[in-house]
């Protein structure tokens, strides 16, 4: 009976260790993927969004000036 309990405990510890390794591996892969996406955002997407935002601000300012130039 003690041998069976010892084996079950050993099996439980082995499974826990295996799960811990898998979890760390997948967490590392997820971290790397998020880091690469962040770098791509900073280099590719953010400048385009900034350019669109600047253009939108310019259009809104021009429209505001033209609208305010009308007198009633």
ChimeraX attribute file (.defattr): number of C-alpha atoms within 10 A of each C-alpha:
attribute: neighborCount
match mode: 1-to-1
recipient: residues
	/A:1	6
	/A:2	7
	/A:3	8
	/A:4	9
	/A:5	10
	/A:6	11
	/A:7	12
	/A:8	12
	/A:9	12
	/A:10	12
	/A:11	12
	/A:12	12
	/A:13	12
	/A:14	12
	/A:15	12
	/A:16	12
	/A:17	12
	/A:18	12
	/A:19	12
	/A:20	11
	/A:21	12
	/A:22	12
	/A:23	12
	/A:24	12
	/A:25	12
	/A:26	11
	/A:27	12
	/A:28	12
	/A:29	12
	/A:30	12
	/A:31	12
	/A:32	12
	/A:33	12
	/A:34	12
	/A:35	12
	/A:36	12
	/A:37	12
	/A:38	13
	/A:39	12
	/A:40	12
	/A:41	13
	/A:42	12
	/A:43	11
	/A:44	11
	/A:45	12
	/A:46	12
	/A:47	12
	/A:48	13
	/A:49	11
	/A:50	11
	/A:51	11
	/A:52	12
	/A:53	12
	/A:54	12
	/A:55	12
	/A:56	12
	/A:57	12
	/A:58	12
	/A:59	12
	/A:60	12
	/A:61	12
	/A:62	12
	/A:63	12
	/A:64	11
	/A:65	11
	/A:66	10
	/A:67	10
	/A:68	9
	/A:69	9
	/A:70	7
	/A:71	5
	/A:72	3
